[in-house]
């Protein structure tokens, strides 16, 4: 089994696609990264909405106490 060494990699030549193709690839990757970032933001927003809805349904206040806990304390 052959192993890749740093020295071997330094002397080896790798062909690259033309610059225009490289730029196209970078543009596609950046577009995908923008979509991922937007989706992460949406997830965070929906998580907050879910928490607010659960708090409302279960009767919790901003302090974290339920309506029952507030009246008994």
HELIX and SHEET records of a PDB file:
HELIX    1   1 UNK A    6  UNK A   11  1                                   6    
HELIX    2   2 UNK A   19  UNK A   58  1                                  40    
HELIX    3   3 UNK A   67  UNK A   72  1                                   6    
END                                                                             
